[in-house]
Amino acid sequence: MDRDHARRTEIFMKEGIPQWVALLGYIFLAIVSTISMPHLFSPVKWYYVLICYSLAPILAFCNAYGTGLTDWNLSSSYGKLALFVFGAWAGTDGGVLVGLALCGVMMSIVSVAADLIQDFKTGYLTLSSPRSMFVSQLVGTLMGCVLAPSTFWLFYKAYSIGDPDGVYKAPYAVVYRSMALIGVEGFSALPSHCLEICYCLFVAAVLINLLRDFLPRRIGQFVPIPMAMAIPFYIGGYFAIDMFIGSVIRFVYEKVNKAKADIITPAIAAGLICGDGVWTIPSSILALTKVNPPICMYFYSSSNPLAGTSY
């Protein structure tokens, strides 16, 4: 072990978190959830929550281990497993709500485990105290208990959340509800030919990825990535436009100065993402105060040029 690694290990292990703190904290949260969730969601039985908390540590370990190896948090996959199991267990007696509620519990537990692993690794690299990081995480969680519902209320009052024609379509809400229906009612709950289309697109995605990997690089780079093609179908067309503009900017930047582009691009991307996210706050406030934009665009058919006059 080199000196630098030994120093980091010494500092990281010096202020560890006692195991009894983690154990008692988890038991306390399990008791609170087991008592409170049946009151919040009447179809959820107390033993559903208790069993979910009993199984979650095993899956949390698997998720944390996988995240450490791949840097890919698969908490949603474990949440879907809980969704199908508990939704099918409850059946038609509120199975959709039971599956969604327990899916949220499972995802929260296994996701936090993976996030802590990443944060502790950052603390290890920066010679930070793990105890201080844990306290910071606790403070941040308590703040989130206030800020998250407040932010949701702001969006819920300002926009039509979940409206297919609105700005915030909440695509994952539709996806998870559909999966909950499948868990309760089976494949008959899906729209006509949904499975056939899914099978075809699944095979197409595999073939496109194989084509991209096995073709020479100079040709394969022009083969589209199925994952990137799929995201706009979930989130909306505006995301594809943003990605296209960002890709053009990076392409031009690399042509001008490739070495500098490789260094600056992540910072530019982070700034654009944060700016876009921060803008939603004043945008929501303007929507709440019924402030209309100064420009309105309307597209209509060229065969009926007078259609816009009634808009």
C-alpha positions as CSV (number, residue, x, y, z in Angstrom):
1,M,0.0,0.0,0.0
2,D,1.5,3.4,-1.0
3,R,1.7,6.3,1.4
4,D,-1.1,8.3,-0.2
5,H,-3.5,5.3,-0.1
6,A,-2.5,4.6,3.5
7,R,-3.1,8.2,4.5
8,R,-6.6,8.3,2.9
9,T,-7.5,5.0,4.6
10,E,-6.4,6.2,8.0
11,I,-8.4,9.4,7.8
12,F,-11.5,7.6,6.4
13,M,-11.5,4.9,9.0
14,K,-10.7,7.2,11.9
15,E,-14.2,8.7,12.2
16,G,-16.3,5.8,11.2
17,I,-20.0,5.4,11.9
18,P,-20.9,2.8,14.5
19,Q,-22.9,-0.1,13.2
20,W,-25.5,0.2,16.0
21,V,-26.3,3.7,14.7
22,A,-27.1,2.4,11.3
23,L,-29.1,-0.6,12.7
24,L,-31.2,1.4,15.1
25,G,-31.8,4.1,12.5
26,Y,-33.0,1.6,10.0
27,I,-35.3,-0.1,12.5
28,F,-36.7,3.2,13.6
29,L,-37.5,4.2,10.0
30,A,-39.0,0.7,9.3
31,I,-41.3,1.1,12.3
32,V,-42.4,4.6,11.3
33,S,-43.1,3.5,7.7
34,T,-44.9,0.4,8.8
35,I,-47.2,2.4,11.0
36,S,-47.7,5.5,8.8
37,M,-48.0,4.0,5.3
38,P,-51.3,2.1,5.9
39,H,-52.8,5.4,7.0
40,L,-51.6,7.3,4.0
41,F,-52.5,4.5,1.5
42,S,-55.4,2.4,2.7
43,P,-54.8,-0.6,0.4
44,V,-51.2,-1.0,1.8
45,K,-51.1,-3.5,4.6
46,W,-48.6,-3.1,7.4
47,Y,-47.0,-6.5,6.7
48,Y,-46.4,-5.4,3.1
49,V,-44.2,-2.6,4.4
50,L,-42.5,-4.7,7.0
51,I,-41.6,-7.4,4.4
52,C,-40.4,-4.7,2.0
53,Y,-38.0,-3.3,4.7
54,S,-36.8,-6.8,5.5
55,L,-35.8,-7.6,1.9
56,A,-34.5,-4.2,1.0
57,P,-31.0,-4.4,2.7
58,I,-30.1,-7.4,0.6
59,L,-31.1,-5.7,-2.6
60,A,-29.5,-2.4,-1.4
61,F,-26.2,-4.3,-1.0
62,C,-26.5,-5.7,-4.5
63,N,-27.3,-2.2,-5.9
64,A,-24.4,-0.5,-4.1
65,Y,-22.0,-3.2,-5.3
66,G,-23.2,-2.9,-8.9
67,T,-23.0,0.9,-8.7
68,G,-19.5,0.7,-7.4
69,L,-18.5,-1.5,-10.4
70,T,-20.4,0.2,-13.2
71,D,-21.3,3.7,-11.9
72,W,-24.9,2.8,-12.9
73,N,-27.6,3.1,-10.2
74,L,-30.1,0.4,-10.9
75,S,-32.5,1.2,-8.1
76,S,-35.4,1.5,-10.6
77,S,-34.9,-2.1,-11.6
78,Y,-35.2,-3.2,-7.9
79,G,-38.2,-0.9,-7.5
80,K,-39.9,-2.6,-10.5
81,L,-39.3,-6.0,-8.9
82,A,-41.1,-4.8,-5.8
83,L,-43.9,-3.3,-7.9
84,F,-44.7,-6.5,-9.7
85,V,-44.4,-8.7,-6.5
86,F,-46.5,-6.6,-4.2
87,G,-48.9,-5.5,-6.9
88,A,-49.6,-9.2,-7.8
89,W,-49.8,-10.1,-4.1
90,A,-52.5,-7.4,-3.5
91,G,-54.4,-8.3,-6.7
92,T,-57.4,-6.3,-7.7
93,D,-57.9,-5.1,-4.1
94,G,-55.9,-1.9,-4.6
95,G,-52.9,-3.7,-6.2
96,V,-51.9,-0.8,-8.4
97,L,-51.6,1.6,-5.5
98,V,-49.9,-1.1,-3.4
99,G,-47.3,-1.8,-6.1
100,L,-46.5,1.9,-6.7
101,A,-46.2,2.7,-3.0
102,L,-43.9,-0.3,-2.2
103,C,-42.0,0.4,-5.4
104,G,-41.3,3.9,-4.0
105,V,-40.1,2.5,-0.7
106,M,-37.8,-0.1,-2.3
107,M,-36.3,2.5,-4.7
108,S,-35.7,5.0,-1.9
109,I,-33.8,2.4,0.2
110,V,-31.6,0.9,-2.5
111,S,-30.9,4.2,-4.2
112,V,-29.7,5.8,-1.0
113,A,-27.4,2.9,-0.4
114,A,-25.8,3.4,-3.9
115,D,-25.6,7.2,-3.4
116,L,-23.9,6.8,0.0
117,I,-21.3,4.5,-1.6
118,Q,-20.5,7.2,-4.2
119,D,-20.4,10.0,-1.6
120,F,-18.1,8.0,0.7
121,K,-15.8,7.3,-2.2
122,T,-15.7,11.0,-2.9
123,G,-15.0,11.7,0.8
124,Y,-12.2,9.1,0.7
125,L,-10.6,10.8,-2.3
126,T,-10.9,14.3,-0.8
127,L,-9.7,13.2,2.7
128,S,-13.1,14.1,4.2
129,S,-14.6,12.7,7.4
130,P,-17.2,10.1,6.7
131,R,-19.0,11.1,9.9
132,S,-19.2,14.7,8.7
133,M,-20.5,13.5,5.3
134,F,-23.2,11.4,7.0
135,V,-24.4,14.3,9.1
136,S,-24.4,16.5,5.9
137,Q,-26.5,13.8,4.2
138,L,-28.9,13.8,7.2
139,V,-29.3,17.5,7.1
140,G,-29.8,17.5,3.3
141,T,-32.5,14.7,3.7
142,L,-34.3,16.8,6.4
143,M,-34.2,19.8,4.1
144,G,-35.6,17.7,1.2
145,C,-38.6,16.7,3.4
146,V,-39.6,20.4,3.2
147,L,-38.2,21.5,-0.1
148,A,-39.4,18.5,-2.2
149,P,-43.1,18.8,-1.3
150,S,-42.9,22.6,-1.6
151,T,-41.4,22.3,-5.1
152,F,-44.0,19.7,-6.1
153,W,-46.8,21.9,-4.9
154,L,-45.4,24.8,-6.9
155,F,-45.3,22.8,-10.1
156,Y,-48.7,21.2,-9.3
157,K,-50.4,24.6,-8.9
158,A,-48.6,26.2,-11.9
159,Y,-48.8,23.4,-14.5
160,S,-51.0,20.5,-15.5
161,I,-48.8,17.7,-14.3
162,G,-49.4,14.6,-16.2
163,D,-51.3,16.2,-19.1
164,P,-50.2,14.5,-22.3
165,D,-50.4,17.8,-24.1
166,G,-48.9,19.9,-21.4
167,V,-45.3,21.0,-20.6
168,Y,-44.7,18.5,-17.9
169,K,-46.1,15.2,-19.1
170,A,-44.7,13.1,-16.2
171,P,-43.9,10.2,-18.6
172,Y,-42.5,7.9,-16.0
173,A,-45.7,8.2,-14.0
174,V,-47.5,6.7,-17.0
175,V,-44.8,4.0,-17.4
176,Y,-44.9,2.9,-13.8
177,R,-48.7,3.0,-13.7
178,S,-48.8,0.8,-16.8
179,M,-46.3,-1.7,-15.1
180,A,-48.5,-1.7,-12.0
181,L,-51.5,-2.6,-14.1
182,I,-49.6,-5.4,-15.8
183,G,-48.7,-6.8,-12.3
184,V,-52.3,-6.7,-11.3
185,E,-54.3,-7.5,-14.4
186,G,-51.7,-9.2,-16.6
187,F,-50.9,-8.3,-20.2
188,S,-54.5,-7.9,-21.1
189,A,-54.3,-4.4,-19.5
190,L,-52.0,-3.2,-22.3
191,P,-53.2,-1.5,-25.5
192,S,-53.7,-3.5,-28.6
193,H,-50.5,-4.8,-30.3
194,C,-48.4,-3.1,-27.5
195,L,-46.4,-6.3,-26.9
196,E,-45.8,-6.9,-30.6
197,I,-44.4,-3.4,-31.1
198,C,-42.3,-3.8,-27.9
199,Y,-40.8,-7.1,-29.1
200,C,-40.0,-5.6,-32.6
201,L,-38.4,-2.5,-31.2
202,F,-36.4,-4.6,-28.6
203,V,-35.0,-6.7,-31.4
204,A,-34.3,-3.7,-33.5
205,A,-32.4,-2.0,-30.6
206,V,-30.2,-5.1,-30.2
207,L,-29.5,-5.3,-33.9
208,I,-28.6,-1.6,-34.1
209,N,-26.2,-1.9,-31.2
210,L,-24.6,-4.9,-32.8
211,L,-24.3,-3.0,-36.0
212,R,-22.7,0.0,-34.3
213,D,-20.2,-2.2,-32.4
214,F,-19.1,-4.4,-35.3
215,L,-18.9,-1.9,-38.1
216,P,-15.7,0.0,-38.6
217,R,-15.5,3.0,-36.4
218,R,-15.5,5.5,-39.3
219,I,-18.9,4.0,-40.4
220,G,-20.3,2.9,-37.0
221,Q,-20.1,6.4,-35.6
222,F,-23.0,7.4,-37.9
223,V,-25.3,4.6,-36.6
224,P,-27.7,6.1,-34.1
225,I,-27.8,5.0,-30.4
226,P,-31.1,3.4,-29.6
227,M,-31.0,4.7,-26.0
228,A,-30.6,8.2,-27.2
229,M,-33.4,7.7,-29.7
230,A,-35.7,6.3,-26.9
231,I,-35.3,9.2,-24.4
232,P,-37.3,11.8,-26.4
233,F,-40.2,9.4,-26.6
234,Y,-40.4,9.4,-22.8
235,I,-39.5,13.0,-22.0
236,G,-40.7,14.9,-25.1
237,G,-39.5,16.5,-28.3
238,Y,-38.0,19.5,-26.5
239,F,-35.3,17.3,-25.0
240,A,-34.3,16.1,-28.5
241,I,-34.0,19.7,-29.7
242,D,-31.8,20.6,-26.7
243,M,-29.6,17.6,-27.3
244,F,-29.2,18.4,-30.9
245,I,-28.2,22.0,-30.3
246,G,-25.7,20.9,-27.6
247,S,-24.3,18.3,-30.0
248,V,-23.8,20.9,-32.7
249,I,-22.0,23.2,-30.3
250,R,-19.7,20.5,-29.2
251,F,-19.1,19.3,-32.8
252,V,-18.1,22.8,-33.8
253,Y,-16.0,23.3,-30.7
254,E,-14.1,20.1,-31.3
255,K,-13.3,21.2,-34.9
256,V,-11.9,24.5,-33.6
257,N,-9.9,23.2,-30.6
258,K,-10.4,19.5,-29.8
259,A,-8.0,19.4,-26.8
260,K,-9.7,22.4,-25.1
261,A,-13.2,21.0,-26.0
262,D,-12.5,17.8,-24.1
263,I,-11.7,19.7,-21.0
264,I,-14.4,22.5,-21.2
265,T,-17.3,20.5,-22.5
266,P,-18.4,18.9,-19.2
267,A,-18.3,22.3,-17.5
268,I,-20.4,23.9,-20.3
269,A,-22.9,21.0,-20.2
270,A,-23.2,21.2,-16.4
271,G,-23.8,25.0,-16.6
272,L,-26.5,24.6,-19.3
273,I,-28.2,21.8,-17.3
274,C,-28.2,23.8,-14.0
275,G,-29.4,26.9,-15.8
276,D,-32.3,25.1,-17.4
277,G,-33.3,23.6,-14.1
278,V,-33.0,26.9,-12.2
279,W,-35.2,28.6,-14.8
280,T,-38.1,26.4,-13.9
281,I,-38.5,28.3,-10.6
282,P,-39.1,31.8,-12.1
283,S,-41.1,30.1,-14.9
284,S,-43.4,28.5,-12.3
285,I,-43.8,31.8,-10.4
286,L,-44.8,33.6,-13.6
287,A,-47.3,30.8,-14.4
288,L,-48.8,31.1,-10.9
289,T,-49.2,34.9,-11.3
290,K,-50.9,34.3,-14.7
291,V,-48.3,36.2,-16.7
292,N,-48.6,35.5,-20.4
293,P,-45.6,35.4,-22.6
294,P,-45.1,38.3,-25.0
295,I,-44.9,36.1,-28.1
296,C,-47.3,33.3,-29.1
297,M,-46.5,30.9,-32.0
298,Y,-49.2,28.9,-33.7
299,F,-48.7,26.3,-36.5
300,Y,-51.5,25.5,-38.9
301,S,-52.0,23.7,-42.2
302,S,-51.0,25.6,-45.4
303,S,-54.2,24.3,-47.0
304,N,-56.2,26.4,-44.5
305,P,-54.4,29.7,-44.0
306,L,-57.3,31.2,-42.1
307,A,-57.2,28.6,-39.3
308,G,-54.9,30.8,-37.2
309,T,-57.3,33.7,-37.1
310,S,-59.7,32.0,-34.7
311,Y,-56.9,31.1,-32.3
